[in-house]
Protein backbone atom coordinates (compact mmCIF):
# COMPACT_ATOMS: atom_id res chain seq x y z
CA UNK A 1 0.00 0.00 0.00
CA UNK A 2 1.30 3.42 -0.96
CA UNK A 3 1.74 5.62 2.11
CA UNK A 4 2.98 9.16 2.58
CA UNK A 5 3.33 10.41 6.14
CA UNK A 6 4.13 14.04 6.82
CA UNK A 7 5.57 15.38 10.05
CA UNK A 8 7.12 18.54 11.44
CA UNK A 9 4.11 20.81 11.48
CA UNK A 10 3.04 22.97 14.38
CA UNK A 11 2.88 26.51 15.67
CA UNK A 12 5.69 28.76 14.47
CA UNK A 13 6.36 32.45 14.91
CA UNK A 14 6.46 34.87 11.99
CA UNK A 15 9.94 35.10 10.52
CA UNK A 16 11.01 31.70 11.77
CA UNK A 17 11.97 28.61 9.81
CA UNK A 18 10.38 25.19 9.73
CA UNK A 19 11.21 21.92 7.99
CA UNK A 20 8.54 19.40 7.07
CA UNK A 21 9.28 15.78 6.29
CA UNK A 22 7.34 13.17 4.35
CA UNK A 23 8.25 9.50 4.67
CA UNK A 24 7.16 7.33 1.77
CA UNK A 25 6.48 3.60 1.78
CA UNK A 26 4.83 0.99 -0.39
CA UNK A 27 6.57 2.04 -3.61
CA UNK A 28 10.04 2.74 -4.98
CA UNK A 29 10.45 6.33 -3.85
CA UNK A 30 13.46 7.00 -6.09
CA UNK A 31 11.37 6.31 -9.21
CA UNK A 32 8.98 9.22 -8.73
CA UNK A 33 8.84 12.96 -8.92
CA UNK A 34 7.28 14.32 -5.74
CA UNK A 35 5.42 17.53 -4.96
CA UNK A 36 4.27 19.65 -2.05
CA UNK A 37 0.79 21.17 -2.09
CA UNK A 38 -0.80 23.29 0.61
CA UNK A 39 -4.38 24.00 1.51
CA UNK A 40 -5.30 27.17 3.34
CA UNK A 41 -7.90 27.36 6.10
CA UNK A 42 -10.28 28.72 3.45
CA UNK A 43 -9.67 25.47 1.46
CA UNK A 44 -7.72 27.07 -1.37
CA UNK A 45 -5.26 24.57 -2.89
CA UNK A 46 -1.82 25.85 -3.89
CA UNK A 47 1.00 23.93 -5.53
CA UNK A 48 4.33 24.73 -3.88
CA UNK A 49 6.73 22.87 -6.14
CA UNK A 50 8.19 19.54 -7.05
CA UNK A 51 11.44 17.62 -7.27
CA UNK A 52 12.80 15.15 -9.78
CA UNK A 53 13.16 11.51 -8.78
CA UNK A 54 16.94 11.82 -8.32
CA UNK A 55 16.80 15.20 -6.62
CA UNK A 56 18.65 16.93 -9.43
CA UNK A 57 15.90 19.34 -10.47
CA UNK A 58 13.18 21.33 -8.79
CA UNK A 59 10.33 23.57 -9.84
CA UNK A 60 8.62 26.11 -7.61
CA UNK A 61 5.61 28.36 -7.59
CA UNK A 62 7.12 31.79 -8.34
CA UNK A 63 5.54 33.38 -5.28
CA UNK A 64 7.26 30.87 -2.95
CA UNK A 65 10.54 30.23 -4.70
CA UNK A 66 12.60 32.57 -2.56
CA UNK A 67 11.48 31.17 0.79
CA UNK A 68 10.73 27.48 0.25
CA UNK A 69 13.16 24.69 -0.66
CA UNK A 70 12.28 21.14 -1.61
CA UNK A 71 14.78 18.32 -1.20
CA UNK A 72 14.79 14.57 -0.82
CA UNK A 73 16.83 11.70 0.58
CA UNK A 74 16.16 8.62 -1.50
CA UNK A 75 18.09 6.40 0.89
CA UNK A 76 15.55 7.31 3.56
CA UNK A 77 12.57 7.52 1.19
CA UNK A 78 11.95 10.97 2.58
CA UNK A 79 10.84 14.24 1.03
CA UNK A 80 11.48 17.58 2.72
CA UNK A 81 10.12 21.09 2.62
CA UNK A 82 12.25 23.79 4.18
CA UNK A 83 10.25 26.91 4.90
CA UNK A 84 12.01 30.13 5.86
CA UNK A 85 10.85 33.57 6.97
CA UNK A 86 7.33 32.25 7.39
CA UNK A 87 4.36 34.58 7.31
CA UNK A 88 0.79 34.37 8.57
CA UNK A 89 -0.36 33.57 5.04
CA UNK A 90 1.73 30.39 5.17
CA UNK A 91 -0.76 28.99 7.68
CA UNK A 92 -2.09 25.88 5.94
CA UNK A 93 -2.14 22.12 5.80
CA UNK A 94 0.85 20.89 3.82
CA UNK A 95 0.55 17.74 1.74
CA UNK A 96 3.24 15.75 0.05
CA UNK A 97 2.10 14.05 -3.12
CA UNK A 98 3.41 11.52 -5.57
CA UNK A 99 3.50 12.41 -9.26
CA UNK A 100 2.42 9.43 -11.33
CA UNK A 101 3.50 11.15 -14.52
CA UNK A 102 2.46 14.34 -16.24
CA UNK A 103 1.96 16.18 -12.95
CA UNK A 104 -0.89 13.91 -11.88
CA UNK A 105 -0.95 13.53 -8.09
CA UNK A 106 -2.01 9.98 -7.49
CA UNK A 107 -1.12 9.71 -3.82
CA UNK A 108 -1.41 12.22 -0.99
CA UNK A 109 -0.22 12.22 2.58
CA UNK A 110 -2.52 12.93 5.49
CA UNK A 111 -1.17 16.47 5.73
CA UNK A 112 0.87 18.46 8.24
CA UNK A 113 -0.75 21.48 9.83
CA UNK A 114 1.33 24.65 10.08
CA UNK A 115 0.13 27.70 11.96
CA UNK A 116 2.12 30.91 11.79
CA UNK A 117 1.29 33.17 14.69
CA UNK A 118 2.99 35.15 17.43
CA UNK B 1 -0.75 31.45 -14.47
CA UNK B 2 -3.69 29.43 -15.72
CA UNK B 3 -6.85 30.17 -13.75
CA UNK B 4 -9.39 27.40 -13.28
CA UNK B 5 -12.96 28.43 -12.55
CA UNK B 6 -15.23 25.80 -11.07
CA UNK B 7 -18.99 26.04 -11.04
CA UNK B 8 -21.21 25.93 -9.26
CA UNK B 9 -19.54 26.59 -5.92
CA UNK B 10 -22.15 24.43 -4.22
CA UNK B 11 -24.47 21.86 -5.71
CA UNK B 12 -27.36 20.48 -3.69
CA UNK B 13 -28.67 17.15 -4.92
CA UNK B 14 -30.69 14.16 -3.80
CA UNK B 15 -29.00 10.77 -3.72
CA UNK B 16 -29.72 8.96 -6.96
CA UNK B 17 -29.56 12.09 -9.11
CA UNK B 18 -26.90 12.46 -11.77
CA UNK B 19 -24.79 15.60 -11.75
CA UNK B 20 -22.24 17.52 -13.79
CA UNK B 21 -19.53 19.73 -12.33
CA UNK B 22 -17.79 22.29 -14.48
CA UNK B 23 -14.18 23.47 -14.65
CA UNK B 24 -13.21 26.22 -17.10
CA UNK B 25 -9.62 27.16 -17.88
CA UNK B 26 -8.47 30.70 -18.65
CA UNK B 27 -6.70 29.43 -21.78
CA UNK B 28 -6.66 26.26 -23.83
CA UNK B 29 -5.02 23.37 -21.99
CA UNK B 30 -5.76 20.42 -24.28
CA UNK B 31 -6.82 17.60 -21.94
CA UNK B 32 -4.38 18.43 -19.12
CA UNK B 33 -7.00 18.49 -16.40
CA UNK B 34 -7.36 16.18 -13.42
CA UNK B 35 -10.12 15.79 -10.86
CA UNK B 36 -9.82 15.13 -7.13
CA UNK B 37 -12.35 14.36 -4.42
CA UNK B 38 -11.83 15.57 -0.88
CA UNK B 39 -14.08 14.28 1.83
CA UNK B 40 -14.40 16.15 5.09
CA UNK B 41 -11.19 15.95 7.15
CA UNK B 42 -9.47 13.75 4.58
CA UNK B 43 -6.77 14.22 1.97
CA UNK B 44 -7.69 14.66 -1.69
CA UNK B 45 -8.04 11.55 -3.84
CA UNK B 46 -7.44 11.34 -7.57
CA UNK B 47 -10.64 10.52 -9.49
CA UNK B 48 -9.96 11.22 -13.17
CA UNK B 49 -6.77 12.13 -15.03
CA UNK B 50 -6.24 13.84 -18.38
CA UNK B 51 -9.86 14.89 -18.60
CA UNK B 52 -11.38 11.47 -19.15
CA UNK B 53 -8.99 8.70 -18.13
CA UNK B 54 -10.30 6.48 -15.38
CA UNK B 55 -8.35 5.61 -12.26
CA UNK B 56 -8.09 2.13 -10.81
CA UNK B 57 -10.33 1.69 -7.78
CA UNK B 58 -12.59 4.63 -8.57
CA UNK B 59 -16.27 3.72 -9.09
CA UNK B 60 -17.41 3.73 -12.69
CA UNK B 61 -20.14 6.26 -11.93
CA UNK B 62 -17.42 8.94 -12.09
CA UNK B 63 -16.49 10.11 -15.58
CA UNK B 64 -14.83 13.12 -17.13
CA UNK B 65 -15.00 14.90 -20.44
CA UNK B 66 -13.85 18.01 -22.25
CA UNK B 67 -10.84 19.54 -23.94
CA UNK B 68 -9.48 23.00 -24.57
CA UNK B 69 -11.03 25.24 -21.94
CA UNK B 70 -14.21 23.47 -20.79
CA UNK B 71 -14.24 20.33 -18.70
CA UNK B 72 -16.89 18.34 -16.90
CA UNK B 73 -16.87 15.80 -14.11
CA UNK B 74 -20.03 13.70 -14.18
CA UNK B 75 -21.38 11.51 -11.43
CA UNK B 76 -24.01 9.05 -12.51
CA UNK B 77 -26.53 8.48 -9.73
CA UNK B 78 -24.90 10.13 -6.75
CA UNK B 79 -24.43 7.98 -3.68
CA UNK B 80 -24.21 9.13 -0.07
CA UNK B 81 -20.42 8.67 0.01
CA UNK B 82 -20.02 11.12 -2.88
CA UNK B 83 -20.99 14.19 -0.88
CA UNK B 84 -17.70 16.04 -0.64
CA UNK B 85 -15.68 18.73 -2.39
CA UNK B 86 -14.32 18.27 -5.91
CA UNK B 87 -11.29 20.09 -7.30
CA UNK B 88 -9.86 20.30 -10.78
CA UNK B 89 -6.13 20.81 -11.40
CA UNK B 90 -4.28 21.66 -14.60
CA UNK B 91 -0.92 20.25 -15.64
CA UNK B 92 -0.58 22.09 -18.94
CA UNK B 93 1.94 24.58 -17.62
CA UNK B 94 3.77 25.51 -14.46
CA UNK B 95 2.86 26.61 -11.92
CA UNK B 96 0.28 23.90 -11.49
CA UNK B 97 -3.01 25.40 -10.42
CA UNK B 98 -6.25 24.21 -8.87
CA UNK B 99 -9.83 25.34 -9.10
CA UNK B 100 -11.59 26.65 -6.02
CA UNK B 101 -13.72 23.55 -5.70
CA UNK B 102 -17.35 22.51 -5.97
CA UNK B 103 -19.06 21.29 -2.83
CA UNK B 104 -21.58 18.55 -3.47
CA UNK B 105 -24.11 18.53 -0.65
CA UNK B 106 -27.22 16.63 0.23
CA UNK B 107 -30.44 18.41 -0.67
Contacts between the chains, C-beta under 8 A, distances in Angstrom:
chain1	res1	chain2	res2	distance
A	35	B	96	7.8
A	43	B	85	7.1
A	43	B	100	7.9
A	43	B	101	6.3
A	44	B	98	7.8
A	44	B	100	6.7
A	45	B	44	7.7
A	45	B	87	5.9
A	45	B	89	7.5
A	45	B	98	3.8
A	45	B	101	7.7
A	46	B	98	7.4
A	47	B	95	5.6
A	47	B	96	4.0
A	47	B	97	6.9
A	47	B	98	7.3
A	59	B	94	5.6
A	59	B	95	7.9
A	60	B	95	7.9
A	61	B	95	4.4
A	62	B	95	6.6
A	95	B	43	6.2
A	95	B	44	7.6
A	100	B	49	7.8
A	102	B	32	7.5
A	102	B	49	7.7
A	102	B	50	7.1
A	102	B	91	5.6
A	103	B	32	8.0
A	103	B	91	3.5
A	103	B	96	5.7
A	104	B	34	5.4
A	104	B	46	6.8
A	104	B	49	4.7
A	104	B	50	7.5
A	104	B	91	6.6
A	105	B	34	7.5
A	105	B	36	7.5
A	105	B	44	7.6
A	105	B	46	6.4
A	105	B	89	7.4
A	106	B	46	5.0
A	106	B	49	7.8
A	106	B	55	7.4
A	108	B	43	4.1
A	108	B	44	5.5
A	108	B	45	7.2
A	109	B	43	6.6
A	110	B	43	5.8
A	111	B	43	5.9
